[in-house]
Amino acid sequence: MHFSFPFKELESLKSELEESIDTTTAAQEMKQKRESELVALKRSVEEETVAHEAAMAQLRQKHTQLVEELNVQLETTKKVEINWFERQVEPALKKPGTRVI
């Protein structure tokens, strides 16, 4: 059995095959490009995450330090107030004839 195809039909099939190959190649190139972009984006996100975590750690440390400083200032103020009260107000209250309102 012998098959014979018309030349135009063979040319048409050849053209379709070449277009299919071109399309496949273009799709593969696009896929590789997208994969490269994805890898770059993932790397960028990881780097930004590390930088963000470091910045947050610094902010937490600074916050803790400031809270400690404020607590020391508050305690000092309380001691000064108590000291002032003991030196100024209590002696005045102990004087004869002083009334407490």
C-alpha positions in Angstrom: 0.0 0.0 0.0 1.4 3.3 -1.0 0.3 6.6 0.4 0.7 9.8 -1.5 0.0 13.2 0.0 -0.4 16.3 -2.1 2.5 18.6 -1.9 0.4 21.5 -0.5 -0.9 19.3 2.3 2.7 18.3 3.2 3.7 22.0 3.2 0.7 22.8 5.4 1.6 20.1 7.9 5.2 21.2 7.9 4.2 24.8 8.5 1.8 23.8 11.4 4.7 21.7 12.9 7.1 24.6 12.7 4.5 27.0 14.3 3.9 24.4 17.0 7.6 24.2 17.7 8.0 27.9 17.7 5.0 28.2 20.1 6.5 25.5 22.4 9.9 27.2 22.4 8.3 30.6 23.2 6.2 29.0 26.0 9.3 27.3 27.4 11.3 30.6 27.3 8.4 32.4 28.9 8.2 29.7 31.6 11.9 30.0 32.3 11.7 33.8 32.5 8.7 33.6 34.9 10.6 31.0 37.0 13.6 33.3 37.2 11.4 36.2 38.2 9.8 34.1 40.9 13.2 33.1 42.3 14.3 36.7 42.3 11.0 37.8 44.1 11.3 35.0 46.7 14.9 36.1 47.4 13.8 39.7 47.7 11.0 38.7 50.1 13.4 36.7 52.2 15.9 39.6 52.4 13.1 42.1 53.3 11.8 39.7 55.9 15.2 39.4 57.5 15.7 43.2 57.4 12.2 43.7 58.9 12.8 41.2 61.7 16.1 42.9 62.5 14.4 46.3 62.6 11.7 45.0 64.8 14.2 43.5 67.2 16.0 46.8 67.5 12.7 48.6 68.1 11.7 46.1 70.8 15.1 46.6 72.4 14.8 50.3 72.3 11.3 50.2 73.7 12.3 48.0 76.6 15.2 50.3 77.3 13.0 53.4 77.3 10.4 51.7 79.5 13.2 50.8 82.0 14.4 54.4 81.9 10.9 55.8 82.5 10.4 53.4 85.4 13.7 54.6 87.0 12.6 58.2 86.5 9.2 57.4 88.1 10.8 55.7 91.1 13.2 58.6 91.5 10.3 61.1 91.4 8.4 59.1 94.0 11.4 59.1 96.3 11.9 62.8 95.9 8.2 63.5 96.6 8.3 61.3 99.7 11.5 63.0 100.8 10.0 66.4 100.2 6.8 65.5 102.1 8.8 64.1 105.0 11.0 67.3 105.2 8.4 70.0 104.5 4.8 68.8 105.2 5.2 66.5 108.2 7.1 69.0 110.4 4.5 71.6 109.6 1.8 69.2 110.6 3.5 68.4 113.9 3.7 72.1 115.0 1.2 73.0 117.7 -1.9 74.8 116.4 -1.6 73.5 112.8 -4.9 72.3 111.5 -5.4 69.7 108.8 -8.1 70.6 106.4 
